[in-house]
Amino acid sequence: MNEQNQFEDEDGGLTEEEILNAEQMEEEAEQTDAEVIMGLQSEVAALKDRLLRAAAETENVRRRAEKDKLDAGKYAVTGFARDMLNVSDNLRRALDVQPEGIADDMKAFTEGVAMTESELLNTMERYGISKVEPEVGEKFDHKFHQAMFEVPTEEHPQGSIMQVVAPGYVIKDRLLRPAMVGVAKGEGKKLDTEA
């Protein structure tokens, strides 16, 4: 019987060295599994981050496209409106140079020009284009006015509007053309900058 047990140990049983090797291989496999799991978790986190960034970028692009679409609708007539401002200016100049005592046949012509100017301004108003007409003495505002020249004076506060050369225009909430003005210059009264 002893011979049979000894025979089994030699052929069928595992030696101590083989058991240690098997345990070591099992530990290495567990470590490898843990490393693989950690690597996969890291990869999942990286992919999740990329997905969130891509989703955010897609949302930003969608918002920008929506804003561009709204702006295109609101401001589509901007180029045409700028061109029409010259027509409006010329009609106003024609009316401003009419002499006081004109003949009756010229009065009808002048009234026709005035009606044409009025209709043009009304049409522009319907499309969100409105006139910016500063008053003489008003404070200069670089957002709506463009200084064409300075007028030396001691009677008006420095930086106030002295003369309006051409009115300005806005389309919706954007400046289409600034009002062209002459601005007071001198040692006179200073504008109240706190107002």
C-alpha positions as CSV (number, residue, x, y, z in Angstrom):
1,M,0.0,0.0,0.0
2,N,2.8,2.4,0.7
3,E,4.2,1.7,-2.6
4,Q,0.9,2.6,-4.2
5,N,0.7,6.0,-2.3
6,Q,4.2,6.7,-3.2
7,F,3.4,5.9,-6.9
8,E,0.4,8.2,-6.8
9,D,2.5,11.1,-5.4
10,E,5.1,10.6,-8.1
11,D,2.6,10.3,-11.0
12,G,-0.9,11.8,-10.0
13,G,-0.2,14.1,-7.1
14,L,1.3,17.6,-7.2
15,T,4.6,18.4,-5.7
16,E,5.1,21.4,-3.4
17,E,6.9,23.3,-6.1
18,E,4.0,22.7,-8.6
19,I,1.5,23.9,-6.0
20,L,3.5,27.1,-5.3
21,N,3.8,27.7,-9.1
22,A,0.1,27.3,-9.5
23,E,-0.6,29.7,-6.6
24,Q,1.8,32.2,-8.0
25,M,0.2,31.9,-11.5
26,E,-3.2,32.4,-9.9
27,E,-2.0,35.6,-8.1
28,E,-0.5,36.9,-11.3
29,A,-3.7,36.2,-13.1
30,E,-5.6,38.1,-10.4
31,Q,-3.2,41.0,-10.7
32,T,-3.5,41.0,-14.4
33,D,-7.3,40.9,-14.1
34,A,-7.1,43.9,-11.7
35,E,-4.9,45.8,-14.1
36,V,-7.2,45.0,-17.1
37,I,-10.2,46.2,-15.0
38,M,-8.4,49.4,-14.1
39,G,-7.3,49.9,-17.7
40,L,-10.9,49.4,-18.9
41,Q,-12.3,51.7,-16.2
42,S,-9.8,54.3,-17.3
43,E,-10.7,53.9,-20.9
44,V,-14.5,54.1,-20.1
45,A,-13.8,57.3,-18.2
46,A,-11.9,58.8,-21.1
47,L,-14.6,57.8,-23.6
48,K,-17.3,59.2,-21.3
49,D,-15.4,62.5,-21.2
50,R,-15.0,62.6,-25.0
51,L,-18.7,61.8,-25.4
52,L,-19.7,64.6,-23.0
53,R,-17.4,67.1,-24.8
54,A,-18.8,66.0,-28.2
55,A,-22.4,66.4,-26.9
56,A,-21.6,69.9,-25.5
57,E,-19.9,70.9,-28.7
58,T,-22.9,69.7,-30.7
59,E,-25.2,71.7,-28.5
60,N,-23.0,74.8,-28.9
61,V,-23.1,74.4,-32.7
62,R,-26.9,74.0,-32.6
63,R,-27.2,77.2,-30.5
64,R,-24.9,79.2,-32.8
65,A,-26.8,78.0,-35.9
66,E,-30.1,79.0,-34.3
67,K,-28.7,82.4,-33.4
68,D,-27.3,82.8,-36.9
69,K,-30.7,81.8,-38.4
70,L,-32.5,84.4,-36.2
71,D,-29.9,87.1,-37.0
72,A,-30.2,86.3,-40.7
73,G,-33.9,86.8,-40.5
74,K,-33.7,90.0,-38.5
75,Y,-30.8,91.6,-40.4
76,A,-31.3,90.2,-44.0
77,V,-32.1,93.6,-45.4
78,T,-29.0,95.3,-43.9
79,G,-27.2,95.7,-47.3
80,F,-30.3,96.9,-49.1
81,A,-31.1,99.3,-46.3
82,R,-27.6,100.9,-46.4
83,D,-28.1,101.5,-50.1
84,M,-31.5,103.0,-49.6
85,L,-30.1,105.4,-47.0
86,N,-28.4,107.3,-49.9
87,V,-31.8,107.6,-51.6
88,S,-33.4,108.9,-48.4
89,D,-30.5,111.4,-48.0
90,N,-30.8,112.6,-51.5
91,L,-34.6,113.1,-51.2
92,R,-34.0,115.2,-48.0
93,R,-31.3,117.3,-49.7
94,A,-33.6,118.0,-52.6
95,L,-36.3,119.2,-50.2
96,D,-33.8,121.3,-48.2
97,V,-32.5,123.3,-51.2
98,Q,-36.0,124.3,-52.5
99,P,-36.3,128.1,-52.4
100,E,-39.1,129.7,-50.4
101,G,-41.0,131.4,-53.2
102,I,-41.3,128.7,-55.7
103,A,-43.9,128.6,-58.5
104,D,-47.1,126.6,-58.2
105,D,-46.0,124.0,-60.7
106,M,-42.8,123.4,-58.7
107,K,-44.9,123.1,-55.4
108,A,-46.5,120.0,-56.8
109,F,-43.1,118.6,-57.6
110,T,-41.8,119.4,-54.2
111,E,-44.8,117.8,-52.5
112,G,-44.3,114.7,-54.6
113,V,-40.6,114.5,-53.5
114,A,-41.7,115.0,-49.8
115,M,-44.4,112.3,-50.2
116,T,-41.8,109.9,-51.7
117,E,-39.4,110.6,-48.8
118,S,-42.2,110.0,-46.3
119,E,-43.2,106.7,-47.9
120,L,-39.6,105.5,-48.0
121,L,-39.1,106.3,-44.3
122,N,-42.4,104.6,-43.5
123,T,-41.4,101.5,-45.4
124,M,-38.0,101.4,-43.7
125,E,-39.8,101.7,-40.4
126,R,-41.9,98.7,-41.1
127,Y,-38.7,96.6,-41.6
128,G,-37.3,97.7,-38.3
129,I,-35.1,100.6,-39.7
130,S,-35.5,103.7,-37.7
131,K,-33.8,107.1,-37.8
132,V,-31.5,108.4,-35.2
133,E,-31.8,112.2,-35.2
134,P,-29.8,113.8,-32.4
135,E,-30.8,117.3,-31.1
136,V,-28.4,120.2,-31.1
137,G,-27.0,120.5,-27.5
138,E,-27.4,116.7,-26.9
139,K,-24.4,114.9,-25.5
140,F,-22.2,113.1,-28.1
141,D,-22.6,109.3,-27.9
142,H,-20.0,107.4,-29.8
143,K,-22.4,104.4,-30.1
144,F,-24.8,106.4,-32.3
145,H,-22.9,109.4,-33.5
146,Q,-19.8,110.0,-35.7
147,A,-18.0,113.3,-35.2
148,M,-17.3,114.9,-38.6
149,F,-15.7,118.1,-37.3
150,E,-15.4,120.2,-34.1
151,V,-16.9,123.6,-33.6
152,P,-15.0,126.1,-31.4
153,T,-17.5,127.6,-29.0
154,E,-17.8,128.9,-25.5
155,E,-21.6,128.9,-25.4
156,H,-22.2,125.1,-25.4
157,P,-20.6,122.4,-23.3
158,Q,-17.6,120.7,-24.8
159,G,-18.5,117.4,-26.4
160,S,-22.1,118.4,-27.1
161,I,-23.6,118.2,-30.6
162,M,-23.6,121.5,-32.4
163,Q,-24.8,120.5,-35.9
164,V,-26.3,117.4,-37.5
165,V,-24.9,116.8,-41.0
166,A,-26.8,113.5,-41.6
167,P,-29.1,111.5,-39.5
168,G,-28.1,108.0,-38.4
169,Y,-30.1,104.8,-38.7
170,V,-30.5,101.6,-36.6
171,I,-31.9,98.3,-37.8
172,K,-33.6,96.5,-34.9
173,D,-31.0,96.9,-32.2
174,R,-27.9,97.3,-34.5
175,L,-26.4,100.5,-35.8
176,L,-26.8,100.7,-39.5
177,R,-25.2,104.1,-39.9
178,P,-24.1,106.6,-37.2
179,A,-25.5,110.1,-37.2
180,M,-22.8,112.5,-38.6
181,V,-22.4,115.5,-36.4
182,G,-20.3,118.5,-35.6
183,V,-19.2,118.6,-31.9
184,A,-18.5,121.5,-29.6
185,K,-14.9,122.2,-28.8
186,G,-13.6,124.8,-26.5
187,E,-13.0,126.0,-23.0
188,G,-16.7,126.6,-22.4
189,K,-18.9,124.6,-20.0
190,K,-17.9,121.0,-19.5
191,L,-20.5,118.3,-20.0
192,D,-21.8,116.6,-16.9
193,T,-20.2,113.2,-17.3
194,E,-22.1,111.6,-14.5
195,A,-25.5,112.0,-16.4
